């Protein structure tokens, strides 16, 4: 039976990724694997088998200022989603996000994308964000559009047809 939650019930908090997020983040990825694979490329079995190594690598990239990884957590610390800024170079970064199946469709992704746009400018000194969404992922395309991103062209995402998006995050 699906769980329906409103944004006020979710009370999300966006937190910069930390070492102690690993168990909850792994549970989030495992619980939502099939759901994510329906609209974005699957991470593969190796991702889960080597999760601890991957988590440490993400933290190292974050420490180096290359990427900024975030988790969206509820009041109990359960991960509702993740939102990331990757490959930050020359004031630009690539946006990526995923929301748990039970929390989807309630505005959490739109809230998180708007929040990360603000942080990108105020906390990370970025000026432009890029994103991509496959053509068959209407929900992600809607989130990007509602959050001020504009289509800049076509692209392939893991072999699937998609669109490129861009948004200025300055003033």
N, C-alpha and C positions, 0 to 999 in steps of 0.2 A: 504494500500500500504506500503510495507516494506521500511524502511529508510536504505540506505547503506552509511556507513561512513568509511573513512580510518583512520588509527591511527593518522595521522597528523591532521585530522579534530577533533578527539576526544580530543586531548590535555589533557590527563588524569593527575590528580594529586592524589597521594596516601596520605590520611590523617588519622592519628590516630583518632579513634572514639571519638567524643565529645558529650556533651548533646545537643547542637544545631543541630546536624545531625538528630535527631529523626524524624522530619516531612518529610524530603527528603528520609530518609531510609525507613520509613513506605510506602511512595508513591512508591518507587522502588519495595518493596516486594509485594505490592498489584498489581501493574501494570504487574509484571512478574510471578505472582503465577502459573498460568496455564502452562506457558512456563517451569518454573522450575520443576513442578510436572511431566512433561513428562520424565524427566531423573533422578531426585533425589526425595526422599520421601518428600511429602507435609508437611509443618509445622503445618497444622491444624488450625481450626477456633480460638481456644484458643490463639494461637500465636498472631493473629491480635487483638483479643478482649483485650488482656493484654499487648499490645506492649509497652506502657509507662513503666510498671513495669519491663518488660524484658530488655528494654534499660537501665534502672537504674541498673539492676543486672549485665549486661555486663560491664558497666562502673566501678562497684565495683570490679569485677573480674580483670579488667584491672589495676585498681589502686593497687590491691594486687599483681600484677605481675604474676598472674596465666595464663592470656590470653592477647593477643594483637590483638585488632579488628581494622580493617581499612576499609575505604570507598574509592572508586575511583570516583572522581568527575570531571565533565567537567568545563569549564570556568564560567558557570552560576550557579554552585553549585549543579547541578542535579547529582544524584548518578547513575553511570554507572555500578557499581559492588561493591562487597565487598570481602575482602580477610583477613583471620583470622589465627592466630596461637593460638591454644587452648591447655590447659593442659600442660603448660610449666613446666617440672620437669627434674632435672638432665641433663640439656643441650639439651633436646629433646622437641619437640612440634608437635602437629597434625595440618596440613595445611588444610584449607577449603576455597573454593571460589565459587562465582557465578557472572555471568555477565548478564546484561540486554539483552533481546532478540534483541533489535535494535542495540546493540553494539557488538553482538557475531559474530564470524567468521572473525574478523579483526585484530587478534593478541593481543587484549587487555589482555586476560587471560594469555597468554604466557609472555607478558611484566610484568604483575602484579606478576606472580609467580616468575619470575627471580628477580624482585625488592624486593619481600618479603624475598627471600633467602638471598639476600645481607643484608637487614635490620636485619634478624634473627641473623646473625653472628656479624654485626658491632654495632647494637643498643641494641639487647636483649641478647647477650652473649650465643646464642644457637649454638649447633654444629651439630645437626641432625634434619631433618624434616621427618615426616611420613605423608602419605596421603592414601586415598582410592578412588576408582572409581568403579561404577558398570560396569559390562560387556557390558551393552547396552548403556553406555555413552562414545562412541568412541572419542568425542571431548575432554572430560576431560582427558581420557587416553593419547591422543596425546599431550596435553599441558604438562602433567607430564613428558612424555618421552622427549619432546623437551627441557624441563627445567632441564634435568639431573637426574631425578628420575629413579630408577630401580625397577622392580617388585620383591617383596620379598616373595610373596605367595598369596594364595586365602583367601578371607574373605567374610562375609555377611554384607551387609549394609542395615539396616532396612528390613531384610529378603530377600534381593535381592543378587544374586551372584555378586561378585566383586573381585578386586585385591587390595593387599596392596603394597604400594610403600615406598621407603626410599631414602633420599639424604643427604649426608654430606654437610654442609654449611661452613666448615672451609677451608680457603686458597685454 
